[in-house]
């Protein structure tokens, strides 16, 4: 199966290094449907001219779970034999594609041979399943996501303890190595329009408590369900939004906020759209969210087979600041540059 076909935007190249068969017929229709939906969400269309993309949480949860189950079946039922080259995965948003491309280019530069890119995988759970089932060799995860959503551990806000916990559990359970952080923390961020922040002097999540009962909340599917997501956030801050949150694809969150279809969204602190669209990320003044350091996860058997992977990833340790990550995201999302070109520029700047 060519995982690169799932959720791939029209200008994202598919690797042709794997000549194994494509997805079998029933799932091919699903892949086309998912790719088509992904293309629609990334086109700069006027969101006010289309039907609302929102779904109630209960319905969205069922759809999300069914999509995840179908994707997992694609990985196991129709997947081709393991390739003879390195395969790097990435989730289905801009930052992940940039980081996946960075890993791939650095491995190729250090003698790892042609690297296949399997990007736009639909979320953390699918990436984890692809990694443990030997369909990809590595991808970049975030420490807080690994701790709570994948390893099912309680929330912990100490970065050192979180890193130690996930390093031990990945090694014990999956024979996977956690590499040092790439250098930045991409935490969840509650994002509002800049005009609202300035007009009402809003700086922190606590500042919106009086407004929450009248504000419309938009979140991604994972955030609505994750243990480090909406439920815990609402409890910590005693936030009471009216009714169910409006859940949607990640690509629609900021478009919906800009179009005044929602008043606040759960985004990511390094999203380029925050600066480009004059949004404001509210400070997590009660320190609810755990650390989300970006760390490469790699199969130990892949490291034995291709030692160039470790050489490349160690060279990337602590190389990216949050501002640099935000700038790369902005270059792709707002300036419509190719992620591969953005990564090449970054590597040149850092003498990689």
Secondary structure, 3 states (H helix, E strand, C coil): CCHHHCCCCCCCCCCCCCCCCCCCHHHHHHHHHHHHHHHHHHCCCCHHHCCCCCECHHHHHHHHHHHHHHHHHHHHHCCCCCCCCCEEEEECCHHHHHHHHHHHHHHHHCCCCCCEEEEEECCHHHHHHHHHCCCCCEEEEEHHHHHHHHCCCCCCCCHHHHHHHHHHHHHHHHCEEEEEEEEEECCEEEEEEHHHHHHHCCCECHHHHHHHCCCCEEEEHHHHHCCCCHHHHHHHHCCCCCCCCEEECHHHHHHHHHCCCCCEEEEECCCHHHHHCCEEEEECCCCCCCCCEEEEEEEHHHHHHCCHHHHHHHHCCCCCCHHHHHHHHHHHHCCCCCHHHHHHHHHHHCCC
